[in-house]
Amino acid sequence: MDITHIEHLGIAVKSLDEAIPYYEKVLGFKCYNIEEVADQKVRTAFFRVGQTKIELLEPTSEDSTIAKFIEKRGEGIHHLAFATNGVADALAEVEAKGIRLIDKAPRRGAEGLNIAFLHPKSTIGVLTELCEDPNKK
């Protein structure tokens, strides 16, 4: 598998309006992108920290995955995302190694990335996302 770097760290929050000031005013980061990913029922906000990004995830529906996560575990780290040069190939490779997949094929995520998730029951409890920028091929 060709993992190039940590793409981002996903953090579940109840409100972007309440969370963004902490990252900007306390930590000194600049929010450079806010977008809604309607099919995932989430609004995202992004910050750069070197080559890595922080993605804040706010649920837009009570039945979204993020809303359920917050209800069960509270706000906090939701997932770890790795950049790869081939999500489809990476999925086939990890599945062949016995890893349980949430996504059998890449799908479109925030910032136009192709994404897929690995089940935390197969990844030592860490929800793992694989990301690929289709414009960098």
C-alpha positions as CSV (number, residue, x, y, z in Angstrom):
1,M,0.0,0.0,0.0
2,D,1.3,3.4,-0.9
3,I,0.5,5.6,2.1
4,T,2.2,9.0,1.7
5,H,1.2,10.9,4.9
6,I,-1.5,11.5,7.5
7,E,-4.1,13.4,5.4
8,H,-6.2,14.6,8.3
9,L,-7.5,13.9,11.8
10,G,-11.3,13.9,12.0
11,I,-12.8,15.4,15.1
12,A,-16.6,15.2,15.8
13,V,-18.1,18.4,17.2
14,K,-21.6,19.5,18.1
15,S,-21.2,22.9,16.5
16,L,-18.6,24.3,14.1
17,D,-19.5,27.8,15.3
18,E,-18.5,26.8,18.8
19,A,-15.4,24.8,17.9
20,I,-13.7,26.9,15.2
21,P,-12.8,29.8,17.6
22,Y,-10.8,27.4,19.7
23,Y,-8.6,26.3,16.7
24,E,-8.3,29.9,15.5
25,K,-8.0,32.0,18.6
26,V,-6.3,29.6,21.0
27,L,-4.2,27.5,18.7
28,G,-3.7,30.1,16.0
29,F,-4.8,28.0,13.0
30,K,-6.8,29.4,10.1
31,C,-10.0,27.7,8.9
32,Y,-9.6,27.6,5.1
33,N,-12.6,25.6,4.1
34,I,-16.2,24.9,5.3
35,E,-18.4,22.7,3.3
36,E,-21.4,20.5,3.6
37,V,-21.2,16.9,2.5
38,A,-25.0,16.2,2.1
39,D,-24.9,12.5,1.5
40,Q,-22.9,12.0,4.8
41,K,-25.1,14.5,6.7
42,V,-22.2,16.5,7.9
43,R,-20.6,20.0,7.7
44,T,-16.8,20.1,7.8
45,A,-14.3,22.8,8.6
46,F,-10.6,22.3,7.7
47,F,-7.4,23.7,9.2
48,R,-3.8,23.0,8.0
49,V,-1.1,22.0,10.5
50,G,2.0,21.5,8.3
51,Q,1.2,18.8,5.7
52,T,-1.6,17.4,7.9
53,K,-5.1,18.8,8.2
54,I,-7.6,18.8,11.0
55,E,-11.2,18.2,9.9
56,L,-14.0,19.2,12.3
57,L,-17.2,17.3,11.6
58,E,-20.6,18.7,12.6
59,P,-23.7,16.6,12.1
60,T,-26.5,18.1,10.0
61,S,-29.1,15.5,11.0
62,E,-29.8,13.6,14.2
63,D,-29.5,10.3,12.3
64,S,-26.1,11.0,10.9
65,T,-23.1,8.9,11.8
66,I,-21.4,11.8,13.5
67,A,-24.5,12.6,15.6
68,K,-24.7,9.0,16.7
69,F,-20.9,9.1,17.5
70,I,-21.3,12.2,19.7
71,E,-24.4,10.8,21.4
72,K,-22.5,7.6,22.3
73,R,-19.0,8.9,23.0
74,G,-19.2,12.7,23.1
75,E,-17.2,15.1,21.1
76,G,-13.6,14.2,20.2
77,I,-11.4,12.3,17.8
78,H,-13.6,10.4,15.3
79,H,-11.1,9.0,12.7
80,L,-7.5,9.1,11.4
81,A,-7.1,9.5,7.6
82,F,-4.2,8.5,5.5
83,A,-3.4,9.8,2.0
84,T,-2.7,7.1,-0.5
85,N,-2.1,7.1,-4.3
86,G,-4.7,4.5,-4.9
87,V,-7.7,3.9,-2.6
88,A,-9.2,1.1,-4.6
89,D,-5.9,-0.8,-4.6
90,A,-5.4,-0.1,-0.9
91,L,-8.9,-1.5,-0.1
92,A,-8.2,-4.7,-2.0
93,E,-4.8,-5.1,-0.3
94,V,-6.1,-4.6,3.3
95,E,-9.2,-6.8,2.6
96,A,-6.8,-9.6,1.4
97,K,-5.0,-9.2,4.8
98,G,-8.3,-9.8,6.7
99,I,-9.3,-6.2,7.4
100,R,-13.0,-5.5,7.5
101,L,-14.2,-2.8,5.2
102,I,-16.9,-0.2,5.7
103,D,-16.6,0.9,2.1
104,K,-16.1,-1.8,-0.5
105,A,-15.2,0.9,-3.1
106,P,-14.0,4.5,-2.9
107,R,-16.7,7.3,-2.7
108,R,-16.6,11.1,-2.9
109,G,-15.8,12.9,0.4
110,A,-15.1,16.4,1.5
111,E,-12.6,18.5,-0.6
112,G,-13.4,16.3,-3.6
113,L,-11.2,13.4,-2.3
114,N,-12.0,9.8,-3.0
115,I,-12.4,8.1,0.4
116,A,-13.1,4.8,2.0
117,F,-13.3,3.7,5.6
118,L,-11.9,0.6,7.4
119,H,-13.9,-0.8,10.3
120,P,-12.4,-0.1,13.7
121,K,-13.1,-3.6,14.9
122,S,-10.3,-4.6,12.4
123,T,-8.0,-1.7,13.0
124,I,-7.3,-1.8,16.8
125,G,-10.2,0.4,17.6
126,V,-9.3,3.3,15.3
127,L,-11.8,4.2,12.5
128,T,-9.4,4.6,9.6
129,E,-10.0,6.5,6.4
130,L,-8.0,6.2,3.2
131,C,-8.0,9.3,1.0
132,E,-6.9,10.0,-2.5
133,D,-6.8,13.3,-4.4
134,P,-8.1,12.4,-7.9
135,N,-6.5,15.6,-9.3
136,K,-3.0,14.4,-8.3
137,K,-2.9,11.3,-10.5
